Amino acid sequence: MLQRLLNADARGSQALRRAEQPGPLRVLATLFAHSGDSWFWAAALAIVLWRGGGAWRDWATHIFLAIASLAVIVLILKLLVRRRRPPGEWGAIYRSTDPHSFPSGHAARATMLAVLLFAWGPSWAGPLAVVWAPLVSLARVALGVHYLSDIVAGGILGLAAGAIAIVAVGTLP
């Protein structure tokens, strides 16, 4: 039964794959995939911490701590599950530094950020992030560095992490 699910997961993931097909869809997938990179968010939050006022600094600090905490959880799960990434050439840096695909850290991070932006961000940010998060997640499958089940698990983890952060911290000024 499990093997049938894994086979269906691999077939569905392969159907979405665009890594080997040059063109605008691959370019778009690459842009969305990288918009969920941890270094991108670390740099953006560092700028907010450096240039922002008190409330923005508090916001950036809470977002950074949530991202860092989630990264530790994702890493532990990846080391426990040890699912190999789908075969492919795209994303060599991910394949060499993080050979495990389950759960997707990008999907978890993007989904958690969508939840947190609804609670703590400007009014326009939450709805935008709800559109952005699944696009980041699907881009990871399209580029061949994740299976569909990786992004589903990452999304569920991101929802839970976002909810826990909101309950733990409450509202931000």
C-alpha positions in Angstrom: 0.0 0.0 0.0 2.7 2.5 1.0 4.7 1.6 -2.2 1.6 2.4 -4.3 1.2 5.8 -2.6 4.9 6.5 -3.2 4.6 5.5 -6.9 1.5 7.7 -7.3 3.4 10.6 -5.6 6.3 10.1 -8.0 4.1 10.0 -11.1 2.1 13.1 -10.0 5.3 15.0 -9.2 6.8 14.0 -12.6 3.7 15.3 -14.4 4.3 18.8 -12.9 8.0 18.8 -13.5 9.5 21.5 -15.8 13.1 21.5 -14.7 14.4 20.1 -18.0 12.0 22.2 -20.2 13.4 25.7 -21.0 10.9 28.5 -21.3 8.8 30.9 -19.3 7.3 28.4 -17.0 10.7 27.2 -15.8 11.8 30.8 -15.3 8.7 31.6 -13.3 9.1 28.4 -11.2 12.7 29.4 -10.6 11.7 32.9 -9.4 9.0 31.6 -7.1 11.2 28.8 -5.7 14.0 31.2 -4.8 11.6 33.7 -3.3 11.1 31.1 -0.5 14.8 30.7 0.1 15.9 31.1 3.7 18.8 33.4 2.7 16.4 35.7 0.9 14.2 36.0 4.0 17.2 36.4 6.3 18.5 39.2 4.1 15.1 40.9 4.0 14.6 40.7 7.7 18.1 42.0 8.4 17.3 45.1 6.3 14.1 45.6 8.3 16.0 45.2 11.6 18.6 47.6 10.4 16.4 50.3 8.8 13.0 49.8 10.5 11.5 51.5 13.5 10.7 49.8 16.9 7.5 48.1 15.8 9.1 46.8 12.6 12.1 45.6 14.5 9.9 43.6 16.8 8.0 42.2 13.8 11.2 41.2 12.1 12.6 39.6 15.2 9.5 37.5 15.7 9.4 36.4 12.1 13.1 35.6 12.2 12.7 33.5 15.4 9.7 31.7 13.9 11.7 30.9 10.7 14.8 29.7 12.7 12.6 27.5 14.9 10.9 26.0 12.0 14.2 25.4 10.2 15.4 23.3 13.2 12.2 21.2 13.2 12.4 20.7 9.4 16.1 19.6 9.7 15.3 17.1 12.5 12.4 15.6 10.4 14.6 15.4 7.3 17.3 13.6 9.2 14.7 11.2 10.7 12.9 10.4 7.4 15.9 10.7 5.1 13.9 10.7 1.9 16.1 11.3 -1.1 15.2 14.1 -3.5 13.8 13.2 -6.9 16.6 12.5 -9.4 17.6 15.5 -11.5 20.2 18.2 -12.2 18.4 21.5 -11.3 19.1 22.7 -7.8 22.6 21.4 -7.4 23.2 23.5 -4.3 20.1 22.0 -2.6 21.1 18.5 -3.6 24.6 18.9 -2.2 23.8 20.8 1.0 20.5 19.1 1.8 20.0 15.8 0.0 16.7 15.0 1.8 13.4 16.2 0.6 10.8 15.4 3.2 9.3 17.7 4.4 9.8 20.6 2.1 11.4 23.5 4.1 10.4 26.0 1.4 6.7 24.8 1.6 6.8 24.9 5.5 8.5 28.4 5.5 6.2 29.9 2.9 3.0 28.5 4.5 4.1 29.6 8.0 4.9 33.1 6.6 1.5 33.3 5.0 -0.1 32.5 8.4 2.1 35.0 10.2 1.5 37.7 7.7 -2.2 37.4 8.1 -1.8 37.8 11.9 1.1 40.2 12.1 1.6 41.8 8.8 0.1 44.8 6.9 -3.5 44.1 5.7 -2.4 43.5 2.1 0.4 41.0 3.0 -1.7 38.1 4.2 -3.8 37.7 1.1 -0.8 38.1 -1.1 1.1 35.5 0.9 -1.8 33.0 0.6 -1.3 33.1 -3.2 2.5 33.1 -3.0 3.0 30.2 -0.6 1.4 27.5 -2.8 3.3 28.9 -5.8 6.6 28.5 -4.0 5.7 25.0 -3.0 4.5 23.9 -6.5 7.6 25.5 -8.0 9.8 23.2 -5.9 8.0 20.2 -7.4 8.1 21.7 -10.9 11.9 22.1 -10.6 12.3 18.5 -9.5 13.7 19.0 -6.0 10.6 17.8 -4.2 7.7 15.3 -4.5 4.1 16.4 -4.0 3.9 14.7 -0.6 7.0 16.7 0.5 5.2 20.0 -0.1 1.9 18.8 1.4 3.8 17.8 4.6 5.7 21.0 4.6 2.5 23.0 4.2 0.8 21.2 7.1 3.9 21.8 9.2 3.9 25.5 8.2 0.3 25.9 9.2 1.0 24.3 12.6 4.1 26.3 13.2 2.4 29.6 12.3 -0.6 28.8 14.6 1.8 27.9 17.5 3.8 31.1 17.0 0.6 33.2 17.0 -0.6 31.5 20.2 2.8 31.8 21.9 3.3 35.5 21.0 -0.2 36.9 20.6 -0.7 40.0 18.6 2.1 42.4 17.7 1.7 46.2 17.9 
